[in-house]
Amino acid sequence: MSDEAVIFSGLQIMNGNFRVPVGINSFTGDVAGKKGPCPGAFSVSVTGTIVDFSELTTPGYAMIRNLDPTNFIEYGAYDPETDKFYPIGEILPGEFYPIRFSRNLGWEYPTSGTGTSGPKTNNFMLRANAAACNASVEANEV
């Protein structure tokens, strides 16, 4: 099978003379898996909450939503071996974004050399900025 997913994305910025015109682009993608969306809505703590993808063999296309009216959330990788969170983005109150997870999500990366090794250890994490808040991650298996 092919082209089971259709992804739409657009961006428009109007700030004085600086303007980025709206452009809504789309593309299709393959989804061989039948599981998802998961995990759904959950509470995000200020120390971070690991997103549970245990129902999926390989998480792929997903929508991440901040359901809180006040607090922003950060998302990124969490390494339990070093107990470090590496934020790569944030979602403001009420915002949502589509994302496609790497097929290597969760794998441990060695400190030297290239590629993946060992068991799955690294995790996708969300972290609330000032108070616990609700978010939703709707990931689908690819």
N, C-alpha and C positions, 0 to 999 in steps of 0.2 A: 504494500500500500504506500501511498505517498500523498503529500500535501493535505494532511488532515488538520493542520493548524494554520490559521491565518492571523498574522500579527500586524496590527496597525500602530503607527507612531507618528506624532507630529509635534512641532514646536513653533510658537510665535512669540516674538519679543517686540514690544513697542515702548521705547524709552526715549522721548524727545526725538532727535533726528536719527537715533540708532534704531534700526528696524530689521528684524529677521522675519521675513514673510512666512505665513503659515504654510506648511507643507505636510500633507498627510500622506505618508508612504505606507505601503504594505508589502509583505512577502509571505510566502507559504513555507511550511516546514513539515517534516515527516514526524509522525508520532506512532511508533509501533506498540508501545505499552498501553495497557487498559486501566491503569490505576491512577487515582487522583480525582479531584484536587485534594491535596492534604498538606499540612495538617489542619488547615482552617484557622479559626480565630483562637487566640490565646493571650495570656497576660505577659507583658514584657517588663522585666525588672530593671532597676538602675544599675545592677551589677552585671546584667546580661542574661539572656535566655537562649539556650541552644534550640534551634529549630529541629523538630523530630521528623526526619524523612524515612523512618524505619519501614513504613509501608511500601516504599518505592524502591525498586532495584536501582534505577538511575534517574534521579530528578532532572527534569529538563525545563520546559517552558513553565513560567510561574508568574503570578501577580502578587506583589507585596503591597499591602495597604496599612496605613497608619489610621486606626479607628479613633484615636484620641483627639479631642477638640483643642487641647492646650499644649501638650508636650511633643517634641520631635523624637524620632528614634534613629539610631545609627544601625547600619548593617555591615557585616564583614566576616572575617575568618577568626575563629577562636582555636588556639592550640592548647589542649589540656595538659600537654607535657610541660609547657613553660608557664601555663596559666596566663597567657597573654591574648588580648583581643586586638585585632588589627582592623579598625573601621575603614571602609572604603567609600561609604556614601551615607547620606541621611535622607529621611523622609519627614517632611514637615506635617503638622496636624492636618488630617483630612486628605493628604496626598496619596497617590498610588502609582506604581510603575511596573511595567512588564520587564522580565529578566529571563535569560536562559542560563541555567547553571552549567558549569563545566562538567564534562563527563568524569573528571578527576576529583570532583568535590569529595572531601573526606579523606583523601589519601595522605599519608605521611610523606613529607619531602625530606630527603637526606640533607645534611649540612654540607656535603661535598658531592660532586658528581651531578648527574642530571636524571630526570625521570622520577618515577614514584617507586617507593619501596615500603615494605612492611604493611601492617594492618591499617585499616582506615582509622585515623585518629583525629584529624582536623575537622572542625564543624562550622556550619553556617550559624551565625549568632545575630540576634537583635538586642539592642541596649537602649533603654529609655533614658532621657537626659536628666529630668528632675524628679519625676515620680512615676511609679508603675503605671503602665497604660496598656490598652488593648491594641493588638495588631492582627493582621490576617496574612498568612502565606498560603497561597493556593498553587501548589506545585503539582505537575503532572509527569508521569513516567514517560520517557522517550524510548 
